[in-house]
Amino acid sequence: MTDAKGFVSRAVCAALVAAYPMVAYPMVRQVVDIAAMANALAKGIETACAGRAPFSFGARPENPDDPPVLIELRDTEWAACISPISIPPLSLQLNYLFVDLKMNAPSPTKDNAMTKFQSDIQDRTQAMGADTKLQTSALAFLQSSAVAEYSYNFHWMGRPIIQYPQDIVAMQELIWEVKPDLIIETGIAHGGSLIFSASLLAMLDMTEAMEAGQTFDPSRSARKVLGIDIDIREHNLAAIDAHPMRSRIEMIQGSSIDSEVVAQVRNFAADYKKILICLDSNHTHDHVLEELKAYADLTSVGSYCVVFDTLIEDMEEDAYPNRPWGKGDNPQTAVRAFLQDESRFEIDASVHERLLITVAKNGYLRRVR
């Protein structure tokens, strides 16, 4: 709120409270001279608003036949007091006052509504976190659905993505927020995640071109997705090569923790300014910890290093009988070990708390310094 608006709001509310304490804030019980307050308001507008935002102010001299005083003020902070309010003549000296602040900024009502919407999300998230029954149900679903290979049911633009829908939405939110020019992904599989990231980078290019009033070639982009996998299968490579998003994708075949591969990735990343990392390959503790040591520092400040499949720590002991990872040896334990000596990253708990259903609880790591 500007100084001018603040002065006007408080002055009008004080006047209204003095005249009608039941319609305004009951904690203000100050006796004031209504006419003096109105005159002070007039002078305050002239002083505080002069040369600032456009406004209109009118004060009519005494006339018993004039209509009741009308005070109109568009201000969300004091909306409970005035919206607008009509009251009888204030005094013999001044019986008509009209205040109309017409700000050039976006509608305060709309801004306030969006602020409330975000606040409601925080309130719901806190309530969900405290709801033991809901948390137990969510974990039970995750455990059962992981065993049932639920995440294998979904595609992105024609390629299997092997992610939960909730995490897909979360990644979209992060990419829109960060607006990276490079996304590095370990683990390619069928290529769905590469296609997903590439398509969102394409959307960033498109929206930026629209905002700037420019045309752009959708097949050309400075933004890239770099995928690393120890074994890029021929049929998956062929499908990725044939995809419309291929021009935005680069791939490296090899272990993501091999020193030569790490050097290639770091060399490639040197030309980019806003980098987001996704780790989703071998899920053993040692492998993920080495990936974090190799790539996490490439994450830009304010961006994320997302470690998938931390859910494994919450699964039953025998959930992955044919895998080298399991309870006590997984991405979650690697994240804990990594953060013990790492102050540049924090777990953004707001992400997994909002999602409720996610394979990356405590895995959304935001770089804060």
C-alpha positions in Angstrom: 0.0 0.0 0.0 1.3 3.5 -0.8 1.7 6.2 1.9 -1.2 8.1 0.3 -3.5 5.1 0.3 -2.5 4.2 3.8 -3.2 7.7 5.1 -6.6 7.9 3.4 -7.6 4.4 4.5 -6.8 5.0 8.2 -8.4 8.4 8.2 -11.6 7.3 6.7 -11.8 4.2 9.0 -11.1 6.3 12.1 -14.0 8.6 11.2 -16.3 5.7 10.5 -15.5 4.0 13.7 -16.1 7.1 15.7 -19.5 7.6 14.1 -20.5 3.9 13.7 -18.3 1.6 15.9 -20.4 -1.4 15.2 -19.8 -1.4 11.4 -16.1 -1.1 11.6 -13.2 -2.4 13.6 -14.4 -2.8 17.3 -10.9 -2.5 18.7 -10.7 1.2 17.7 -12.8 3.1 20.3 -11.4 6.5 19.9 -13.7 9.5 20.1 -12.9 12.0 17.3 -14.5 15.0 15.9 -15.9 13.8 12.6 -15.7 17.2 10.9 -12.1 17.6 12.0 -11.3 14.2 10.7 -12.9 14.9 7.3 -11.0 18.1 7.0 -7.7 16.4 7.9 -8.5 13.8 5.3 -8.9 16.5 2.7 -5.6 18.1 3.6 -3.9 14.7 3.8 -5.0 13.8 0.3 -3.6 17.1 -1.1 -0.3 16.5 0.7 0.2 12.8 0.3 -1.3 12.3 -3.1 0.0 15.3 -4.9 1.9 14.3 -8.0 1.3 10.6 -7.4 -1.6 8.3 -8.5 -4.6 9.8 -10.2 -7.5 10.5 -7.8 -10.5 12.7 -7.5 -11.7 14.5 -4.3 -14.7 16.7 -3.8 -15.9 18.6 -0.8 -19.2 20.6 -0.9 -19.9 23.4 1.4 -22.8 23.3 3.9 -26.1 22.6 2.3 -28.9 20.8 4.3 -30.4 19.5 1.1 -27.3 17.7 0.0 -27.3 13.9 -0.1 -25.7 11.9 2.7 -22.0 11.7 2.8 -20.5 9.1 0.5 -17.1 7.8 1.1 -15.7 5.4 -1.5 -12.3 3.9 -1.3 -11.0 1.0 -3.3 -8.6 -0.6 -0.8 -8.6 -4.3 0.1 -7.0 -3.8 3.6 -10.0 -1.8 4.8 -12.7 -3.4 2.7 -14.5 -4.5 5.9 -15.1 -0.8 6.7 -15.9 0.8 3.4 -17.1 -0.7 0.1 -18.6 2.0 -0.2 -20.5 3.3 2.9 -23.1 6.1 3.0 -23.5 8.0 6.3 -25.5 11.2 7.3 -24.0 14.7 7.0 -21.0 15.0 9.2 -21.1 18.6 10.3 -22.2 22.1 9.5 -18.8 22.8 8.0 -18.6 19.8 5.7 -21.4 17.5 4.8 -20.2 15.9 1.6 -16.9 14.1 1.0 -16.0 11.9 -1.9 -12.8 10.0 -2.2 -12.0 7.9 -5.2 -8.5 6.5 -5.6 -8.0 5.3 -9.1 -4.7 3.5 -9.1 -2.9 2.4 -12.3 -1.7 -0.8 -10.7 -3.6 -4.1 -11.2 -6.9 -4.4 -9.3 -6.2 -4.8 -5.6 -9.2 -7.0 -5.3 -7.8 -9.5 -7.9 -4.3 -9.3 -6.3 -5.8 -9.9 -2.9 -7.8 -12.9 -4.2 -4.7 -14.5 -5.6 -2.8 -13.9 -2.3 -5.7 -15.5 -0.5 -5.7 -18.5 -3.0 -2.0 -19.1 -2.2 -2.6 -18.7 1.5 -5.4 -21.3 1.3 -2.9 -23.7 -0.3 -0.6 -23.3 2.6 -3.4 -23.8 5.1 -4.6 -26.9 3.3 -1.1 -28.2 3.1 -0.6 -27.8 6.9 -3.9 -29.4 7.6 -3.0 -32.4 5.4 0.3 -32.7 7.1 -1.4 -32.9 10.5 -4.1 -35.4 9.2 -2.6 -38.7 10.3 -5.3 -40.7 8.6 -4.8 -38.9 5.3 -1.0 -39.4 5.5 -1.4 -43.1 6.3 -3.8 -43.5 3.3 -1.4 -41.7 1.0 1.5 -43.8 2.0 -0.5 -47.0 1.6 -1.5 -46.0 -1.9 2.1 -45.2 -2.8 3.3 -48.6 -1.4 0.6 -50.6 -3.2 0.8 -48.6 -6.5 4.6 -48.8 -6.7 4.4 -52.6 -6.4 1.7 -52.6 -9.1 4.0 -50.5 -11.4 1.4 -47.8 -11.6 3.8 -45.2 -12.9 4.4 -47.2 -16.0 0.8 -46.4 -17.2 1.5 -42.9 -18.5 2.9 -41.3 -21.6 4.1 -37.8 -22.5 3.6 -36.8 -26.1 3.7 -40.5 -27.1 6.6 -41.8 -25.0 6.4 -43.7 -21.7 7.3 -41.3 -18.9 7.4 -43.7 -15.9 6.4 -41.0 -13.4 3.5 -40.3 -11.1 1.1 -37.6 -12.5 1.6 -35.6 -9.3 5.4 -35.4 -9.8 4.8 -34.5 -13.5 2.7 -31.5 -12.4 5.3 -30.5 -9.8 8.1 -30.6 -12.4 6.0 -28.4 -14.6 5.6 -25.9 -11.8 9.3 -25.9 -11.1 10.3 -25.5 -14.7 7.9 -22.6 -15.1 9.2 -21.0 -11.9 12.9 -21.5 -12.7 12.8 -21.0 -16.5 16.0 -23.0 -17.0 18.0 -23.0 -20.2 19.4 -26.4 -19.4 17.9 -29.5 -17.8 20.2 -32.3 -17.0 18.6 -35.8 -16.5 20.3 -39.0 -15.4 18.2 -42.0 -16.6 16.6 -42.0 -20.0 14.6 -45.3 -20.3 12.0 -44.7 -23.0 12.7 -41.0 -23.3 9.4 -39.8 -21.9 11.0 -37.5 -19.3 13.4 -36.0 -21.9 10.4 -35.3 -24.2 8.5 -33.8 -21.3 11.3 -31.5 -20.3 12.0 -30.5 -24.0 8.3 -29.7 -24.5 8.2 -27.4 -21.5 11.3 -25.7 -22.6 9.6 -25.2 -26.0 6.7 -23.6 -24.1 9.0 -21.2 -22.4 10.5 -20.2 -25.7 7.0 -19.7 -27.1 5.7 -17.6 -24.2 8.8 -15.4 -24.2 8.4 -14.8 -27.9 4.8 -13.9 -27.5 5.5 -11.5 -24.6 8.2 -9.8 -26.7 6.1 -9.7 -29.8 8.6 -11.8 -31.8 8.4 -14.7 -34.1 10.6 -17.8 -33.5 11.5 -21.0 -35.1 10.2 -23.8 -32.9 12.8 -26.2 -34.2 15.6 -24.0 -32.9 16.3 -23.2 -29.3 19.1 -22.1 -27.1 17.5 -24.2 -24.3 18.5 -27.9 -24.1 17.8 -31.1 -22.2 20.8 -33.3 -21.6 20.1 -37.0 -20.9 22.6 -39.5 -19.6 22.0 -43.3 -19.5 24.4 -46.2 -19.2 22.4 -48.1 -21.9 20.3 -46.2 -24.4 18.4 -49.0 -26.2 18.2 -48.8 -30.0 14.5 -48.8 -30.2 14.2 -46.0 -27.6 16.9 -44.0 -29.4 15.1 -44.4 -32.7 11.8 -43.2 -31.1 13.5 -40.2 -29.6 15.3 -39.4 -32.8 11.9 -39.4 -34.6 10.2 -37.2 -32.1 9.4 -33.5 -32.9 11.2 -32.4 -29.7 14.5 -34.1 -30.8 16.2 -30.8 -31.7 16.1 -29.7 -28.1 17.6 -33.0 -26.7 21.2 -34.1 -26.3 22.2 -37.5 -25.0 25.3 -39.2 -23.6 25.6 -42.9 -23.2 27.6 -44.1 -20.2 27.5 -44.3 -16.4 26.4 -41.0 -14.9 29.2 -41.3 -12.3 32.0 -42.3 -14.7 34.6 -39.5 -14.6 34.7 -39.1 -18.4 30.9 -38.8 -18.5 30.9 -36.3 -15.6 33.6 -34.3 -17.5 31.5 -34.3 -20.7 28.4 -33.1 -18.8 30.2 -30.3 -16.9 31.8 -29.2 -20.1 28.4 -29.1 -21.9 26.8 -27.2 -19.0 29.5 -24.5 -19.0 27.6 -22.5 -21.6 24.4 -22.3 -19.7 23.2 -19.9 -17.0 20.1 -21.5 -15.4 20.4 -25.2 -14.8 17.9 -27.7 -13.3 19.0 -31.3 -12.4 16.9 -34.5 -12.3 18.5 -37.7 -10.9 16.6 -40.8 -11.8 18.9 -43.6 -12.8 20.5 -46.3 -10.5 18.7 -45.9 -7.2 21.4 -47.3 -4.8 22.7 -45.1 -2.0 26.3 -45.0 -3.3 25.3 -44.3 -6.9 22.9 -41.4 -6.1 25.4 -39.9 -3.6 28.1 -39.9 -6.3 25.6 -38.3 -8.7 24.9 -35.6 -6.2 28.6 -34.9 -5.6 29.2 -34.9 -9.4 26.2 -32.7 -10.5 24.5 -30.9 -7.7 26.8 -27.9 -7.8 25.8 -27.3 -11.4 22.3 -26.4 -10.1 21.8 -22.7 -10.4 20.9 -20.7 -7.2 17.1 -20.7 -6.9 16.8 -23.8 -9.1 16.4 -27.4 -8.1 18.2 -30.7 -8.0 15.4 -33.2 -7.9 16.2 -36.7 -6.6 13.5 -39.2 -7.6 12.5 -42.5 -5.9 13.2 -41.5 -2.4 10.0 -43.4 -1.8 12.0 -46.6 -1.7 12.9 -45.9 2.0 9.2 -46.1 2.9 8.6 -49.3 1.1 8.4 -52.8 2.6 11.6 -54.7 3.0 10.8 -57.1 0.2 9.3 -54.6 -2.2 12.3 -54.8 -4.6 13.5 -58.4 -4.4 15.4 -58.3 -7.8 17.0 -54.8 -7.4 20.2 -53.7 -5.7 18.4 -51.0 -3.8 15.9 -51.2 -1.0 15.2 -49.9 2.5 18.3 -48.4 4.0 20.0 -48.2 0.6 18.3 -45.8 -1.7 18.0 -42.2 -2.9 16.5 -41.0 0.4 19.5 -42.2 2.4 21.8 -40.6 -0.2 20.0 -37.3 0.2 20.4 -37.4 4.0 24.1 -38.2 3.7 24.6 -35.4 1.1 22.9 -32.7 3.1 24.9 -33.5 6.3 27.9 -31.6 4.8 26.1 -29.4 2.3 24.7 -26.0 3.2 23.9 -24.8 -0.3 20.8 -26.9 -0.6 17.6 -27.2 1.4 14.7 -29.7 1.1 11.8 -27.8 -0.3 9.2 -29.6 1.8 6.4 -27.5 0.4 6.5 -29.5 -2.8 6.1 -33.0 -1.4 3.7 -31.7 1.3 1.4 -30.3 -1.4 1.6 -33.3 -3.6 0.8 -35.8 -0.9 1.3 -38.5 -3.6 5.0 -38.4 -4.7 7.9 -40.7 -5.3 10.3 -37.9 -4.4 9.5 -37.0 -0.7 12.4 -34.9 0.6 13.9 -35.1 -2.9 13.0 -31.7 -4.2 16.3 -29.9 -3.3 16.4 -26.2 -3.8 19.7 -24.5 -4.1 19.6 -21.4 -1.8 23.2 -20.2 -2.0 
